[in-house]
Amino acid sequence: MTVFRQPSEKSEAIARPILLALPGLDGTGRLFGDFARALGHTLEFRALSYPDDRPLGYPELISIASAALPGKRPGTGLLSSPSESP
């Protein structure tokens, strides 16, 4: 699992809302680069990439995404790639 974190100019002591982006069909979060830069520093942006060394089912994907979320930090949201939307 790889999580791309947006560079921060502000102190980590200031808790900003987190937006975790789930990858598209390619399994990586690389396509979110422009989106992350456009957000600026209004929130902490994380783009998740899934392991590419083995096939994964939904239970494994959910487990990986859940592990990338912070504990009980308020203001956390998920963004799914359009290729994964219903």
N, C-alpha and C positions, 0 to 999 in steps of 0.2 A: 504494500500500500504506500502510495506517495501522496503527500498533501502539499500543494503549492501554497505558500503563504505570501500574501501581499506585503511588500516592504513597508515598515512602519517608521514614520518620522516622530511619532508621539511615544511617550513612555508607556510601557506595558502596564503600568500601575493604573492607568485610566482604562476602565473596562468599556470597550466599544462593542456594539452588537456584532455577532458573527453571522456570516452568510456562507454556508457550505454548499458548494456546487458539485452535483453528482455528474460523472462523466457521460458522454454520449456513446454511440455505438463503437467508437474506437477504443473505449475503455480508459482514456486519459482525460485529464483536465486541461490539456495544452491549448485548446481552442478558446479558453476563457481569458486569455492574456489581455486582449483589448478591452474586454468588459471590466476586468479587474482594474486596469489603469483608468478607465472612465469613472469608476466609483470614487477615485481619490482616497481620502482617508476618513470618509464618513463612517465606515464600518470595517471590521476585519474580514477580509475575503479569503476563503480557503477553497481550492479546487482539488477534488479527490481523484486519484487515479487508482484503478484496480490492478492487482498483480496480473501479469501476462504469461506466467509460467505454467498455468493450469486452468482448465475450465472451471467456472464457478456457477452454481445455481443461485436462486433467489435467497435462500437462507444464508449462504456465505456472503453474498453482496450486502444484505441487510446488516450482517454482523460487522463487516468492514466499515460501512457507512456509520453505524452506531458508535463504533470505537473512535471514529474521527470527531464525533461531537463532544464538546466540553461537558463536564458534569451537569450541574444545575445552574449554569450561567444564564441569566435572563437575556432575552433579545436574540436568541439563536434561531436562524431560519435555514431552510433547505431550498436549493434551486436545482431543478432537474433539467437536463438537456431536452430540447424539443423532441429528439428522437426517442425519448423514454416516456414522454407524456401520453396519457390515455387518449 
